[in-house]
């Protein structure tokens, strides 16, 4: 018997042949009852039928990639035996096989295919594709290939699903010898099993799902059809060669034979595209389907490559990820493309169509109650502003999620370039923020930061108005007249854009920590994402403010990590004295920060609060809390004192030098 190996191996049988084939080399083993098996191998190598007597066991033969191996596979054939006394070695080779080439040439060897060899492979727990070959076709001139396929091959293929393909050959006439080896290669490099169910005569669900995503990405105008232009673009992307008008006409005619409604003046529908690939599979051209799928980054298991979904993208400490101009442009185009009714919002059906090539909405969105966490129109549909803000928040908190969905949505094919572009081009990393110094004066000299996405934590006692502030930030104040309001239990984050004086746009994330407040504030990783702390209290509730000093006393590290501001809510109601040893204004004065901002959702001026929050986040040095025990200007006072002492010392030294010179001149 033969064994093909190198970087891969294939084993051949002439009366009964099975083979091992790996993607970068082959191994084959052959059971021989006669020397004819050598003639088949010689026919492949020499391109002629060898009539002279040859030895029973051939020496090792290496076939270069140029011979019947378009996948650039080097094949080494090692001749071995499948005689009963060699069965142990034979079974070892079978278990190492990646594909089995099973050959018969007469009625006896044909019967052994179904009665012995295929059951034997199963008994060894071998789960690899099998290529079935009817050899010595030159001895049955009166039998057509179609008759052999119908009478001999199809019945066996129906019983044993592991049979990948079948072929009829003749070593004497060198008929289909190269094609035989090509089928072995395709069985591994382009397996039919993941794509097509021969028993059901249908593409498998995973294959259909992958092809539907390919159709989606190629349907640039999202009208449900591949126009002639889109088909030409698809052809060049996958095959790097143009498609002639005649070929396109033939393709459309082939589809119409089986699905007349799948081809219209608009182009080829999704069902027609699936039908075309089904025809490829039925005609043994599954390598064409694999070429399409691999172009769109699919693996052998019909999943997208992990390196494509999760490319290397590092965000250093004190930095953050944001959308680049290319990323913003992509998400804008995606929104406009799917807003079919041009109402400025994505309805549930439009959102469903947009996320068709992805595994639904990100779980993080669902956990945060999307689209309620961002800007919506009167119908409750996410607007373009809310859509972009949502992706800015996702990129800031979970850049790997954004990269995955950019891959699902086809960002790599959206840019005007002939080569796929990495999804990382849609993101950018901000400059690291400087760590706050240990002194108050040092922290207040921190330079402004150049970022467009900021996160603020809203902290306060229950019923202090945090949830109302979040909803007002989105332009949707809560209905507080029903009397059914209850405290928020789980953390929630909303996102919107804020326009600063001068026109700069900042995306602001507001997070209500709810009942998890203390745990989150004790988590350094969570605090590293925070740009500003907003302490809120209800100015009409005498017990509301006391929560803030108690919280700050418990988490003293907060003063050194983030700037802070104080907000008094429900300012439209009567202000009451807070039940604390210090009133809020005096407390803020002690901390060296501005007095509390009094706001009310009933006042239109509440929007000025968000501008102030964004300004503090961009210029953190203006709002750091003074450390306990420090006096306002203490560091500056000592610095001034030492400067004065230094100046006095210099003046004294100069005066002393002048006195000595003058004294010396008098002596002279």
C-alpha positions as CSV (number, residue, x, y, z in Angstrom):
1,X,0.0,0.0,0.0
2,X,1.0,3.6,-0.5
3,X,1.5,6.4,1.9
4,X,1.7,10.0,0.7
5,X,3.5,12.3,3.1
6,X,5.6,15.3,3.4
7,X,3.9,18.0,5.2
8,X,0.9,15.9,4.6
9,X,0.3,12.3,3.6
10,X,-2.1,10.2,1.5
11,X,-2.6,6.4,1.4
12,X,-3.8,4.7,-1.8
13,X,-5.5,1.4,-2.6
14,X,-5.8,0.4,-6.2
15,X,-8.3,-2.4,-5.8
16,X,-9.2,-0.7,-2.5
17,X,-7.5,2.6,-1.7
18,X,-7.8,4.9,1.2
19,X,-5.7,8.0,1.8
20,X,-4.7,10.5,4.4
21,X,-4.5,14.1,3.2
22,X,-3.4,17.2,5.1
23,X,-3.7,20.7,3.9
24,X,0.0,21.3,3.5
25,X,0.9,17.7,2.5
26,X,-0.6,14.3,1.8
27,X,-0.4,10.7,3.0
28,X,-2.0,7.8,1.2
29,X,-2.2,4.0,2.0
30,X,-3.2,1.3,-0.5
31,X,-4.4,-2.3,-0.2
32,X,-3.1,-4.3,-3.1
33,X,-4.1,-7.6,-4.4
34,X,-2.1,-6.9,-7.6
35,X,0.7,-4.8,-8.9
36,X,-1.8,-2.5,-10.7
37,X,-1.8,-0.1,-7.7
38,X,1.7,0.9,-8.7
39,X,0.6,1.6,-12.2
40,X,-2.0,4.1,-10.9
41,X,0.7,6.0,-8.9
42,X,3.1,5.8,-11.9
43,X,0.3,7.1,-14.2
44,X,0.0,10.2,-11.9
45,X,3.7,10.9,-11.8
46,X,4.7,10.0,-15.4
47,X,1.5,10.9,-17.2
48,X,1.7,7.6,-19.0
49,X,0.5,4.0,-18.2
50,X,3.5,1.8,-17.2
51,X,3.1,-1.7,-18.9
52,X,6.4,-3.2,-17.7
53,X,6.5,-5.2,-14.5
54,X,7.0,-3.1,-11.4
55,X,7.9,-4.1,-7.9
56,X,5.2,-4.9,-5.3
57,X,6.2,-2.2,-3.0
58,X,7.3,1.1,-4.5
59,X,9.9,3.4,-3.1
60,X,8.9,6.7,-1.7
61,X,7.6,9.2,-4.4
62,X,7.4,12.9,-3.9
63,X,4.9,14.9,-6.0
64,X,5.6,18.6,-6.3
65,X,2.8,21.2,-5.8
66,X,2.7,21.7,-9.6
67,X,1.2,18.3,-10.2
68,X,-2.5,18.2,-9.4
69,X,-2.2,20.3,-6.3
70,X,-3.5,23.9,-6.9
71,X,-3.5,24.5,-3.2
72,X,0.4,24.3,-3.3
73,X,0.5,21.0,-1.5
74,X,3.6,18.8,-1.6
75,X,2.6,15.1,-1.8
76,X,4.9,12.2,-0.8
77,X,3.7,8.7,-1.6
78,X,4.9,5.9,0.6
79,X,3.9,2.4,-0.5
80,X,2.6,0.1,2.3
81,X,0.6,-3.1,2.5
82,X,-3.0,-3.8,3.6
83,X,-2.6,-7.5,3.8
84,X,-4.2,-9.1,6.9
85,X,-0.7,-9.5,8.6
86,X,-0.2,-5.8,8.1
87,X,-3.6,-4.8,9.4
88,X,-2.3,-3.2,12.6
89,X,0.0,-0.8,10.7
90,X,-2.9,-0.2,8.2
91,X,-5.3,0.8,11.0
92,X,-2.6,3.2,12.4
93,X,-2.4,4.9,9.0
94,X,-6.2,5.1,8.7
95,X,-6.5,6.8,12.1
96,X,-3.9,9.4,11.0
97,X,-5.8,10.1,7.7
98,X,-7.6,13.4,6.9
99,X,-9.3,12.0,3.8
100,X,-9.8,8.5,2.5
101,X,-9.6,7.6,-1.2
102,X,-11.5,4.3,-1.6
103,X,-11.1,2.7,-5.0
104,X,-12.8,-0.4,-6.5
105,X,-12.5,-1.9,-10.0
106,X,-14.8,-4.9,-10.2
107,X,-17.9,-6.4,-8.6
108,X,-16.0,-8.0,-5.8
109,X,-14.1,-4.9,-4.7
110,X,-17.3,-2.9,-5.2
111,X,-19.1,-5.1,-2.7
112,X,-16.3,-4.8,-0.2
113,X,-16.8,-1.0,-0.2
114,X,-20.1,-1.1,1.6
115,X,-19.7,-4.5,3.3
116,X,-16.2,-4.1,4.7
117,X,-14.2,-0.9,4.2
118,X,-16.7,1.8,5.1
119,X,-18.0,-0.2,8.2
120,X,-14.3,-0.8,9.1
121,X,-13.6,2.9,9.0
122,X,-16.5,3.6,11.3
123,X,-15.4,0.9,13.7
124,X,-12.1,2.7,14.0
125,X,-14.0,5.9,14.9
126,X,-12.6,7.6,11.8
127,X,-14.6,10.7,10.9
128,X,-13.1,12.0,7.7
129,X,-14.4,12.5,4.1
130,X,-14.2,9.6,1.7
131,X,-13.6,9.9,-2.1
132,X,-15.1,7.0,-3.9
133,X,-13.3,6.0,-7.1
134,X,-14.4,3.4,-9.8
135,X,-11.1,2.5,-11.6
136,X,-10.4,0.6,-14.8
137,X,-13.1,2.4,-16.8
138,X,-11.2,1.2,-19.9
139,X,-12.5,-2.3,-19.3
140,X,-16.2,-1.4,-19.4
141,X,-16.5,0.6,-22.6
142,X,-20.2,-0.2,-22.9
143,X,-21.0,1.3,-19.6
144,X,-21.5,5.1,-19.4
145,X,-20.2,7.1,-16.5
146,X,-23.8,8.3,-15.7
147,X,-24.9,4.6,-15.4
148,X,-22.0,3.8,-13.1
149,X,-22.9,6.8,-10.9
150,X,-26.6,6.0,-10.8
151,X,-26.2,2.2,-10.3
152,X,-23.1,1.9,-8.1
153,X,-22.1,5.2,-6.5
154,X,-25.3,7.0,-5.5
155,X,-26.7,4.0,-3.6
156,X,-23.5,3.8,-1.5
157,X,-23.4,7.6,-1.1
158,X,-27.0,7.6,0.2
159,X,-26.1,5.0,2.9
160,X,-22.8,6.4,3.9
161,X,-22.8,10.2,4.4
162,X,-19.1,10.3,4.9
163,X,-18.6,9.9,1.1
164,X,-17.6,13.3,-0.1
165,X,-17.5,12.8,-3.9
166,X,-17.1,10.1,-6.5
167,X,-15.2,9.8,-9.8
168,X,-14.5,7.2,-12.5
169,X,-10.9,6.7,-13.6
170,X,-8.6,4.7,-15.8
171,X,-4.9,4.4,-15.1
172,X,-4.3,2.8,-18.6
173,X,-5.9,5.7,-20.4
174,X,-4.8,8.3,-17.8
175,X,-8.4,9.3,-17.5
176,X,-9.3,11.5,-14.5
177,X,-6.1,10.6,-12.7
178,X,-5.1,14.2,-11.9
179,X,-8.7,14.9,-11.1
180,X,-8.8,12.0,-8.6
181,X,-6.0,13.6,-6.6
182,X,-7.6,17.0,-7.0
183,X,-10.8,15.6,-5.4
184,X,-8.7,14.3,-2.5
185,X,-7.3,17.7,-2.0
186,X,-10.6,19.4,-2.2
187,X,-12.1,17.0,0.3
188,X,-9.8,18.5,2.9
189,X,-9.1,22.1,1.7
190,X,-12.7,22.6,0.5
191,X,-14.9,20.0,2.3
192,X,-18.5,19.6,1.1
193,X,-19.7,18.2,4.5
194,X,-20.0,21.6,6.3
195,X,-21.8,23.1,3.3
196,X,-24.2,20.6,1.8
197,X,-26.5,17.8,3.0
198,X,-26.4,15.3,0.2
199,X,-29.3,13.3,1.7
200,X,-31.6,16.3,1.9
201,X,-30.0,17.9,-1.3
202,X,-29.8,21.3,0.5
203,X,-27.3,23.7,1.8
204,X,-26.8,23.3,5.6
205,X,-28.2,26.0,7.9
206,X,-24.8,27.3,8.9
207,X,-23.8,27.7,5.3
208,X,-27.0,29.5,4.4
209,X,-26.5,31.8,7.3
210,X,-23.0,32.7,6.2
211,X,-24.1,33.2,2.6
212,X,-26.9,35.5,3.8
213,X,-24.4,37.7,5.6
214,X,-22.3,37.7,2.4
215,X,-25.3,38.8,0.4
216,X,-26.1,41.5,3.0
217,X,-22.6,43.0,2.8
218,X,-22.6,42.9,-1.0
219,X,-26.1,44.5,-1.2
220,X,-24.7,48.0,-0.9
221,X,-28.0,49.9,-1.2
222,X,-29.9,47.3,0.9
223,X,-32.7,47.0,-1.6
224,X,-32.8,43.2,-1.3
225,X,-31.2,42.6,-4.7
226,X,-27.7,42.3,-6.1
227,X,-27.6,44.7,-9.0
228,X,-25.3,44.1,-12.0
229,X,-22.8,46.5,-10.5
230,X,-22.9,44.8,-7.1
231,X,-22.5,41.4,-8.8
232,X,-19.4,42.7,-10.7
233,X,-18.0,44.1,-7.4
234,X,-18.6,40.8,-5.7
235,X,-17.0,38.8,-8.5
236,X,-13.8,40.9,-8.4
237,X,-13.6,40.9,-4.6
238,X,-13.8,37.1,-4.4
239,X,-12.1,36.0,-7.6
240,X,-10.0,39.0,-8.6
241,X,-11.2,38.8,-12.2
242,X,-14.0,40.5,-14.1
243,X,-17.3,38.9,-15.0
244,X,-18.3,39.2,-18.6
245,X,-21.9,40.2,-19.5
246,X,-22.4,36.8,-21.2
247,X,-21.3,35.0,-18.0
248,X,-23.7,37.1,-16.0
249,X,-26.5,36.2,-18.3
250,X,-25.7,32.5,-18.0
251,X,-25.7,32.8,-14.2
252,X,-29.1,34.5,-14.2
253,X,-30.5,31.9,-16.6
254,X,-29.3,29.1,-14.4
255,X,-30.9,30.6,-11.3
256,X,-34.2,31.2,-13.1
257,X,-34.5,27.6,-14.1
258,X,-35.0,26.6,-10.5
259,X,-36.3,29.9,-9.0
260,X,-37.9,32.1,-11.6
261,X,-38.8,34.9,-9.2
262,X,-35.3,35.2,-7.9
263,X,-34.1,37.3,-10.8
264,X,-35.8,40.6,-11.6
265,X,-34.9,43.9,-13.3
266,X,-33.4,44.9,-9.9
267,X,-31.0,42.0,-9.9
268,X,-30.6,38.7,-8.1
269,X,-32.5,38.3,-4.8
270,X,-31.1,36.7,-1.7
271,X,-32.9,33.4,-2.4
272,X,-31.5,33.5,-5.9
273,X,-28.0,34.0,-4.5
274,X,-28.5,31.0,-2.2
275,X,-29.8,28.9,-5.1
276,X,-26.7,29.7,-7.1
277,X,-24.4,28.4,-4.4
278,X,-26.6,25.3,-4.1
279,X,-26.0,24.7,-7.7
280,X,-22.3,25.0,-7.1
281,X,-22.5,22.4,-4.4
282,X,-24.6,20.0,-6.5
283,X,-22.2,20.2,-9.4
284,X,-19.1,19.5,-7.2
285,X,-17.9,23.1,-7.3
286,X,-17.9,23.6,-3.6
287,X,-14.4,25.1,-3.8
288,X,-16.2,28.1,-5.3
289,X,-18.4,28.4,-2.2
290,X,-15.3,28.1,0.1
291,X,-13.5,30.8,-1.9
292,X,-16.5,33.1,-1.3
293,X,-16.7,32.3,2.4
294,X,-13.0,32.7,3.0
295,X,-13.0,36.0,1.3
296,X,-15.4,37.1,3.9
297,X,-13.2,35.7,6.8
298,X,-15.1,32.4,7.5
299,X,-13.3,29.4,9.0
300,X,-13.7,25.7,8.3
301,X,-16.4,25.6,11.0
302,X,-18.3,28.4,9.2
303,X,-17.6,30.9,12.0
304,X,-15.8,34.2,11.5
305,X,-12.0,34.1,12.3
306,X,-11.3,35.2,15.9
307,X,-8.5,37.4,14.7
308,X,-11.0,39.2,12.5
309,X,-13.6,39.7,15.2
310,X,-11.1,40.5,17.9
311,X,-8.0,42.1,16.4
312,X,-5.1,43.2,18.6
313,X,-6.1,46.7,20.0
314,X,-4.4,47.9,23.2
315,X,-5.6,50.7,25.3
316,X,-2.9,51.9,27.7
317,X,-3.6,52.8,31.3
318,X,-5.2,56.3,31.7
319,X,-6.1,56.3,28.0
320,X,-9.5,55.5,26.4
321,X,-10.8,54.4,23.0
322,X,-12.9,56.6,20.8
323,X,-14.4,56.4,17.3
324,X,-12.1,57.8,14.6
325,X,-13.5,60.0,11.8
326,X,-13.7,56.8,9.6
327,X,-15.6,55.0,12.4
328,X,-18.1,57.9,12.8
329,X,-18.6,58.0,9.0
330,X,-19.3,54.3,8.8
331,X,-21.9,54.3,11.6
332,X,-23.6,57.4,10.0
333,X,-23.8,55.7,6.7
334,X,-25.1,52.5,8.3
335,X,-27.9,54.5,10.0
336,X,-28.9,56.4,6.9
337,X,-28.9,53.2,4.8
338,X,-31.4,51.5,7.1
339,X,-33.6,54.4,7.9
340,X,-35.9,53.5,5.0
341,X,-38.7,55.8,5.9
342,X,-36.4,58.8,6.5
343,X,-38.1,59.6,9.8
344,X,-34.8,60.2,11.6
345,X,-35.2,57.0,13.8
346,X,-34.6,53.3,13.5
347,X,-37.8,51.4,14.1
348,X,-37.6,47.8,15.5
349,X,-37.8,46.3,12.0
350,X,-35.1,48.7,10.7
351,X,-32.9,47.8,13.6
352,X,-33.5,44.1,13.0
353,X,-32.5,44.5,9.4
354,X,-29.4,46.5,10.3
355,X,-28.2,43.8,12.8
356,X,-29.0,41.0,10.4
357,X,-25.3,40.1,9.7
358,X,-24.5,40.2,13.5
359,X,-25.7,38.0,16.4
360,X,-28.3,40.5,17.4
361,X,-27.8,43.5,19.6
362,X,-24.8,43.5,21.9
363,X,-25.6,42.0,25.3
364,X,-24.3,45.1,27.0
365,X,-26.9,47.2,25.2
366,X,-29.7,44.9,26.3
367,X,-28.4,45.0,29.9
368,X,-28.5,48.8,29.7
369,X,-32.1,48.8,28.3
370,X,-31.3,50.1,24.8
371,X,-32.6,52.3,23.3
372,X,-34.0,53.9,26.5
373,X,-30.4,54.7,27.4
374,X,-29.8,57.1,24.6
375,X,-31.6,59.7,22.5
376,X,-34.9,58.7,20.9
377,X,-37.6,60.5,18.9
378,X,-41.2,60.8,19.9
379,X,-42.0,57.3,18.6
380,X,-39.3,55.9,20.9
381,X,-36.9,55.1,18.0
382,X,-33.2,55.7,18.4
383,X,-32.1,58.9,16.4
384,X,-28.9,59.4,14.6
385,X,-27.6,61.4,17.5
386,X,-28.5,58.6,19.9
387,X,-27.1,56.0,17.6
388,X,-23.7,57.7,17.4
389,X,-23.7,58.4,21.1
390,X,-24.5,54.7,21.8
391,X,-21.5,53.5,19.8
392,X,-19.3,56.2,21.3
393,X,-20.2,54.8,24.8
394,X,-19.7,51.2,23.6
395,X,-16.3,52.1,22.3
396,X,-15.3,53.9,25.5
397,X,-16.4,51.1,27.8
398,X,-16.0,48.0,25.5
399,X,-13.8,48.7,22.5
400,X,-13.6,45.0,21.7
401,X,-17.4,44.9,21.3
402,X,-17.2,47.7,18.8
403,X,-14.5,46.0,16.8
404,X,-16.5,42.8,16.7
405,X,-19.6,44.6,15.3
406,X,-17.5,46.6,12.8
407,X,-16.4,43.2,11.5
408,X,-20.0,41.8,11.4
409,X,-21.2,45.0,9.6
410,X,-18.4,44.8,7.0
411,X,-16.3,47.8,7.8
412,X,-13.3,46.1,6.2
413,X,-15.0,46.4,2.8
414,X,-16.6,49.8,3.3
415,X,-13.5,52.0,2.6
416,X,-12.5,53.0,-0.9
417,X,-9.6,50.6,-1.2
418,X,-9.0,47.4,-3.2
419,X,-7.7,45.7,-0.2
420,X,-9.6,44.9,3.0
421,X,-9.0,47.5,5.8
422,X,-8.6,46.5,9.4
423,X,-11.4,47.4,11.7
424,X,-9.0,49.1,14.1
425,X,-8.9,52.0,11.6
426,X,-12.4,52.9,13.0
427,X,-11.0,53.5,16.5
428,X,-8.4,55.7,18.0
429,X,-6.7,55.9,21.3
430,X,-6.6,59.1,23.3
431,X,-3.5,60.5,25.0
432,X,-3.0,59.2,28.5
433,X,-4.3,61.4,31.2
434,X,-1.7,62.7,33.7
435,X,-2.0,61.1,37.1
436,X,-3.2,63.6,39.7
437,X,-0.4,64.9,41.9
438,X,-0.6,64.3,45.7
439,X,-1.0,68.0,46.5
440,X,-4.1,70.0,45.9
441,X,-2.2,72.8,44.2
442,X,-0.5,70.2,41.9
443,X,-3.8,68.6,41.0
444,X,-5.3,72.0,40.2
445,X,-2.5,72.7,37.8
446,X,-3.4,69.7,35.7
447,X,-3.7,70.7,32.0
448,X,-6.9,70.3,30.0
449,X,-7.4,67.0,28.3
450,X,-8.1,66.4,24.6
451,X,-10.9,63.9,24.5
452,X,-14.4,63.8,23.1
453,X,-16.0,61.1,25.4
454,X,-16.3,61.6,29.1
455,X,-18.0,59.6,31.9
456,X,-19.5,61.1,35.1
457,X,-20.7,59.1,38.2
458,X,-23.8,60.6,39.8
459,X,-23.7,59.9,43.5
460,X,-26.3,60.6,46.2
461,X,-28.9,59.3,48.6
462,X,-32.0,57.5,47.3
463,X,-34.7,59.9,46.2
464,X,-32.1,62.6,45.6
465,X,-33.2,63.0,42.0
466,X,-30.5,61.0,40.2
467,X,-32.8,59.1,37.9
468,X,-34.7,62.3,37.0
469,X,-31.4,63.9,36.0
470,X,-30.6,61.0,33.8
471,X,-33.9,61.1,32.0
472,X,-33.8,64.9,31.7
473,X,-30.3,64.6,30.1
474,X,-32.0,62.5,27.4
475,X,-34.8,65.0,27.0
476,X,-37.3,62.7,28.7
477,X,-38.1,63.7,32.3
478,X,-39.8,61.1,34.5
479,X,-43.4,61.3,35.3
480,X,-43.2,62.1,39.0
481,X,-46.9,62.9,39.5
482,X,-48.0,59.3,39.6
483,X,-46.5,58.6,43.0
484,X,-45.2,55.2,41.9
485,X,-41.5,56.1,41.7
486,X,-39.2,53.7,43.5
487,X,-35.4,53.9,44.0
488,X,-33.2,52.5,41.2
489,X,-31.7,49.2,42.2
490,X,-29.2,48.4,39.4
491,X,-26.6,50.7,37.9
492,X,-27.6,52.4,34.7
493,X,-25.8,54.6,32.2
494,X,-27.2,57.0,29.7
495,X,-25.4,58.8,26.9
496,X,-25.9,62.0,24.9
497,X,-23.9,64.7,23.3
498,X,-23.3,68.1,24.8
499,X,-22.4,71.2,22.8
500,X,-19.9,73.5,24.5
501,X,-19.5,77.2,23.8
502,X,-17.6,77.5,20.6
503,X,-19.4,74.5,19.0
504,X,-17.3,71.6,20.3
505,X,-19.3,68.4,20.7
506,X,-18.6,66.1,23.7
507,X,-20.2,62.7,24.3
508,X,-21.1,62.5,27.9
509,X,-21.9,59.3,29.8
510,X,-23.9,59.7,33.0
511,X,-23.9,56.7,35.4
512,X,-26.2,56.2,38.3
513,X,-24.5,53.7,40.6
514,X,-27.7,53.0,42.5
515,X,-27.4,50.4,45.2
516,X,-24.0,49.3,43.9
517,X,-22.6,52.8,44.7
518,X,-20.2,51.8,47.5
519,X,-18.9,48.7,45.7
520,X,-18.1,50.6,42.5
521,X,-16.4,53.5,44.3
522,X,-14.2,51.0,46.0
523,X,-13.2,49.4,42.7
524,X,-10.0,51.1,41.2
525,X,-10.7,49.7,37.8
526,X,-14.2,51.2,37.7
527,X,-13.0,54.5,39.0
528,X,-10.3,54.6,36.3
529,X,-13.0,55.2,33.7
530,X,-14.6,58.1,35.7
531,X,-13.8,61.7,34.7
532,X,-15.9,63.5,37.2
533,X,-18.0,62.8,40.4
534,X,-21.3,64.6,40.7
535,X,-22.5,64.7,44.3
536,X,-26.3,65.2,44.3
537,X,-28.8,65.9,47.1
538,X,-32.4,67.0,47.3
539,X,-32.4,70.6,48.5
540,X,-36.0,70.1,49.8
541,X,-35.2,67.1,51.9
542,X,-33.3,67.8,55.2
543,X,-31.8,64.3,55.3
544,X,-30.6,64.1,51.8
545,X,-27.2,65.9,52.1
546,X,-25.8,63.8,55.0
547,X,-25.3,60.9,52.7
548,X,-22.5,62.7,50.8
549,X,-20.1,63.5,53.8
550,X,-20.6,59.9,55.1
551,X,-19.8,58.4,51.7
552,X,-16.7,60.6,51.3
553,X,-15.5,59.7,54.8
554,X,-15.8,56.0,53.8
555,X,-14.0,56.5,50.4
556,X,-11.3,59.1,51.1
557,X,-9.4,58.1,48.0
558,X,-12.1,59.8,45.8
559,X,-10.6,63.3,46.4
560,X,-7.3,62.3,44.7
561,X,-8.7,60.4,41.6
562,X,-11.4,62.6,40.1
563,X,-12.6,66.2,40.1
564,X,-16.0,66.8,41.8
565,X,-19.0,69.1,41.7
566,X,-22.1,69.4,43.9
567,X,-25.6,69.6,42.6
568,X,-28.7,70.5,44.6
569,X,-31.8,69.1,42.8
570,X,-35.5,70.0,43.1
571,X,-34.6,73.7,43.3
572,X,-38.2,74.6,42.3
573,X,-39.3,73.6,45.8
574,X,-38.6,75.3,49.1
575,X,-35.0,75.0,50.3
576,X,-34.6,73.5,53.7
577,X,-31.8,73.4,56.3
578,X,-29.9,70.2,55.9
579,X,-29.6,67.9,58.9
580,X,-25.8,68.0,59.1
581,X,-23.1,69.8,61.1
582,X,-22.3,71.8,58.0
583,X,-24.6,73.2,55.4
584,X,-23.7,72.4,51.7
585,X,-22.3,75.8,50.9
586,X,-20.0,75.8,53.9
587,X,-19.0,72.2,53.2
588,X,-18.1,73.1,49.6
589,X,-16.1,76.1,50.8
590,X,-14.2,73.8,53.2
591,X,-13.4,71.5,50.2
592,X,-12.3,74.4,48.0
593,X,-14.8,73.6,45.3
594,X,-17.6,75.8,43.9
595,X,-20.9,76.1,45.7
596,X,-23.7,73.6,44.8
597,X,-25.5,74.2,41.5
598,X,-29.2,74.5,42.2
599,X,-31.2,72.9,39.4
600,X,-34.7,71.7,38.7
601,X,-36.1,69.6,35.9
602,X,-38.9,72.1,35.7
603,X,-36.4,74.8,34.6
604,X,-35.0,74.9,31.1
605,X,-31.7,76.0,32.5
606,X,-31.0,72.4,33.7
607,X,-29.2,71.9,30.3
608,X,-26.5,74.3,31.5
609,X,-25.6,71.7,34.1
610,X,-24.4,69.3,31.4
611,X,-22.3,71.9,29.8
612,X,-20.7,72.6,33.2
613,X,-20.1,68.9,33.8
614,X,-18.4,68.5,30.4
615,X,-16.2,71.6,31.0
616,X,-15.1,70.2,34.4
617,X,-14.3,66.9,32.8
618,X,-12.2,68.5,30.1
619,X,-10.4,70.8,32.5
620,X,-10.2,68.7,35.7
621,X,-7.8,71.0,37.4
622,X,-10.6,73.5,38.1
623,X,-12.6,71.2,40.4
624,X,-10.3,69.0,42.5
625,X,-11.3,68.8,46.2
626,X,-8.8,70.2,48.7
627,X,-7.0,67.6,50.8
628,X,-8.0,67.4,54.5
629,X,-5.8,69.6,56.6
630,X,-4.6,71.8,53.7
631,X,-5.3,75.5,53.8
632,X,-6.3,77.4,50.7
633,X,-3.2,78.7,49.2
634,X,-1.0,77.0,51.8
635,X,1.4,75.6,49.3
636,X,1.6,78.9,47.3
637,X,2.2,80.8,50.6
638,X,5.2,78.6,51.6
639,X,6.5,78.8,48.0
640,X,6.2,82.6,48.2
641,X,7.9,82.7,51.6
642,X,10.9,80.7,50.3
643,X,11.1,82.9,47.3
644,X,11.2,86.0,49.5
645,X,13.8,84.5,51.7
646,X,15.9,83.6,48.6
647,X,15.6,87.1,47.2
648,X,16.6,88.6,50.6
649,X,19.6,86.3,50.8
650,X,20.7,87.4,47.3
651,X,20.3,91.1,48.2
652,X,22.2,90.6,51.4
653,X,25.1,88.8,49.7
654,X,25.3,91.6,47.0
655,X,25.3,94.3,49.7
656,X,28.1,92.5,51.6
657,X,30.2,92.2,48.5
658,X,29.8,95.9,47.7
659,X,30.8,96.8,51.3
660,X,33.9,94.7,51.1
661,X,35.0,96.3,47.8
662,X,34.4,99.8,49.2
663,X,36.4,99.0,52.4
664,X,39.3,97.7,50.4
665,X,39.4,100.9,48.2
666,X,39.6,103.0,51.4
667,X,42.6,101.1,52.8
668,X,44.4,101.7,49.5
